[in-house]
Amino acid sequence: MTLAELVVLTLKSSVALMVFSVGLGTQLRELTALLRSPAKLVGSLVSMNLVMLAIALAIALLLPLRHSVQVMLIALALSPVPPLLPRKLMQAGGGHDYVMALLFSASVFAIFWIPFAGGVLDRIFPADVRIPAGPVIKLVSMTVLGPTLAGVVVRRAAPGLAARLEAPLGKVAGVLLLLGLALVLAKAAPLVLAQLGDGTLLAIVAFVGLGLLVGQRIGGPSPGDRSALALATACRHPGVAMGIAHLTFPGEKGAPAALLLYLIVSAILTVPYVAWRRRVLAKDASLAATPAG
C-alpha cells in the first residue's frame, strides 16, 4: 500500500468512525424529527440546496474564475451536510434532535436532489452535466447514512455499550482525521497556494460568508437552530463534492486544490461565527435566568 492510499484509507476510516460515534448517541426518533416539522424541513432544505446553488451559480458567472473553481463551487452547492459537522453545530447551540435530523434529512434528500439538479443545470448550461444516482447513493451511504444508522442500531440494542464507546471512538476518529488532513495539506500546499489568484479566494469567502448569512436568516425563531442551519448551509460534504466534480469533469486537475482551499477557508470563517453564537446564547440564557424586577 502506497502512502497516498494509506492517507485516503485513514481519512475515510476516521470519517466513518466519527459518524458512527455520533450515531451511538442518537435515537431513531431524533433522525426523523424534521418530518414532524414540515415547514422547518422545507426551509432547511431550501437554504442548503436551492439558495446555495443559486449563490454558487451567481459567483461562478460574475467572477473571472478558472473552470476548475467554477466546477468545485457548483459541486459544493449540490453536496449535503458534511458528516463531521454535527459536533460543531451543537457547539453553536443547535439542539441534538435538530442537528441529527438535519444531517439525516439532507443526506437522504441529496440522493434525489443531486442527479435532478445536475440534469437541470445541463439544460440551462449545456456542459454534459450528468450525475448518475448510483455513485451518489454509494458515497452518501458509506460516509453518512450507513455509519449513522449503525450507531443508532447499536445504541438501541446495547445502550450501555454505546454510552461507553461514544466518547473514546470520537477521540480516536478525531486524531486519525487530523493526521490524515495534515499529510494531505503538507503535500498539497503548493497547489493550494496556486489557487489564491484570479478571484478564487474571494469566491470561496463569498460562498461561505453568504451561506452563513442565508442559514442565519432562514433558520427560524430558535437562536440555536439558526446557528445550526447557518453552519450547515455554509459547510458542505467534501467527499460528495469531489465525487460530483470527478463524475462531471474528470479532467479538472485543479478541483482538489480548490476543495482544499475551501475547507481551510470554511474552517477559519466558522470559528469566529461559532464563538459569536455561543456568546449570544450564553447571554440569552443569563437574561432568562435573571429574576424579573
CORBEL-V774113 format. One line per field, one symbol per residue. phi: phi as a letter, one per 20 degrees, with the letter a starting at -180 (. if undefined). psi: psi as a letter, one per 20 degrees, with the letter a starting at -180 (. if undefined). burial: b if it has 24 or more other ideal C-beta (glycine too) atoms within 12 Angstrom, else e. Layout:
BEGIN
phi=???
psi=???
burial=???
END
This chain:
BEGIN
phi=.fffffffffffffffffffffffdcdgfffdgffecgffffffffffdfffffffffffeedfeffffggffffffefefffefgfffffeoffggfffffgffffffffeffffffffffffcgbleddffgffffffffecfffffffffffffbgfffffegfffffffffffffffffffffegfffffefemnffffffffffffffffffefnffgffffffgfffedcffffgffffffecfeefeffffffffffffffffffffffffffffffffffefffn
psi=prgghggghgggghgghghghghhjqqhhhhjhhhjmgghgggghgghfgghggggggghhhqmqqhhggghgggghiqapqijhghhghhiipqgggghhgggghgghhhhgghghghghhhgnoklnpnqhghgggghghhfgghghgggggghhmhggghhhggghggghgggghgghggghhhjghhghiiiakjgggggggggghgggghhhiiahphghggghghhhhprohggghggghhgmiiniighhhghhgggghgghighgggghhgghhgghghhipqq.
burial=eeeeeebeebbbbbbbbbbbbbbbbbbeebbebbeeeeebbebbbbbbbbbbbbbbbebbeebebbebbbbbbbbbbbbbbbbbbbbbbbbbbbbbbbbbbbbbbbbbbbbebbbebbeebeeeeeeebbbeeebbbebbbbbbbbbbbbbbebbeeeeeebeebbeebbeebeebbeebbeebbeebeeebeebbeeebbbbbbbbbbbbbbbbbebbbebbbbbbbbbbbbbbbbbbbbbbbbbbbbeebebbbbbbbbbbbbbbebbeebbebbbeebeeeeeeeeeeee
END
